[in-house]
Amino acid sequence: MTTREFPRKKGQIAFSVVLSIAVIISVSWFIRNKMKEGVDFGTTWLFFAGFLDFVFVVFLIQSLRRLFAKGPGIIISDEGIMDNTGFLAGRLLRWENAVKCDNVRNGIIEMVAVKVLRPEELTMGLGSTARRAMEKNIVKYGTPFVLSPSLAEFSVIEMYKLVEEKIAQKGAGSGAQQAAGPVPAE
């Protein structure tokens, strides 16, 4: 196997776009009509409505970028894994930096978490929001690198087996890498 590609879930991304537009229009319409009726919201409510619109505009922009992005969501090659669906988009997790993979759960969504030797290599150069998200992943899952089936089309079982096989062949825990030194304990 040289390269395996998993497409993005365009339907769910399109739903996010529609939902964002609906919230932005609803909040704006509600405030506008209430102000026409002479209702005084006060600065707290107007600030909250403005903040809500701002959050959903940012969410809309991110969703539109993902919807019109070219290429697959996740690429697994002989070099490593590239997840183009989230904050680590465009960053390659090399097999030499992968230790093991685990099935993890976020509510009802089952995902594949890939434990890494040097998480700072993946998070280096990220913006503050992306870095905070990765730090939360490290606290919650023990790694910044989590593959979610909600953003790319794959079976968790199939992805787990594929990643586990590649880590066994080329990862930090493989025989070839063990000669380079011990793998740090979790």
Long-range contacts (C-beta under 8 A, 24 or more apart in sequence): 1-78, 2-77, 2-78, 3-75, 3-76, 3-77, 3-78, 4-75, 4-76, 4-77, 4-162, 5-72, 5-74, 5-75, 5-76, 6-72, 6-73, 6-74, 6-75, 6-76, 6-152, 6-153, 6-154, 6-159, 7-72, 7-73, 7-152, 7-153, 8-66, 8-69, 8-72, 8-73, 8-84, 8-85, 8-151, 8-152, 8-153, 9-73, 9-150, 9-151, 9-152, 9-153, 10-67, 12-150, 12-151, 13-63, 13-66, 13-67, 13-151, 14-67, 16-59, 16-63, 17-60, 17-63, 17-64, 17-67, 20-56, 20-57, 20-59, 20-60, 20-63, 21-60, 23-52, 23-56, 24-53, 24-56, 24-57, 24-60, 27-52, 27-53, 27-56, 28-53, 66-151, 72-152, 73-151, 73-152, 73-153, 74-147, 74-152, 74-154, 74-159, 76-162, 76-163, 76-166, 78-170, 81-114, 81-145, 81-147, 81-163, 81-166, 83-145, 83-147, 83-152, 85-148, 85-151, 85-152, 86-133, 86-148, 86-151, 87-126, 87-129, 87-130, 87-133, 87-134, 88-122, 88-126, 88-130, 88-134, 88-144, 88-145, 91-122, 93-122, 93-145, 95-166, 95-167, 95-169, 95-170, 95-171, 95-172, 96-170, 96-171, 96-172, 96-177, 97-121, 97-122, 97-172, 98-163, 98-166, 98-167, 98-171, 98-172, 99-167, 99-171, 99-172, 99-173, 99-183, 100-164, 100-167, 100-171, 100-173, 101-160, 101-163, 101-164, 101-167, 102-141, 102-142, 103-156, 103-160, 104-141, 104-146, 106-140, 106-148, 109-148, 109-149, 109-150, 110-149, 110-156, 111-146, 111-147, 111-148, 111-149, 111-156, 112-146, 112-147, 112-156, 112-159, 112-160, 112-163, 113-141, 113-142, 113-143, 113-145, 113-146, 113-147, 114-143, 114-145, 114-146, 114-147, 114-163, 114-167, 115-142, 115-143, 115-186, 116-143, 116-144, 116-145, 117-172, 117-183, 117-184, 119-143, 119-144, 119-145, 142-186
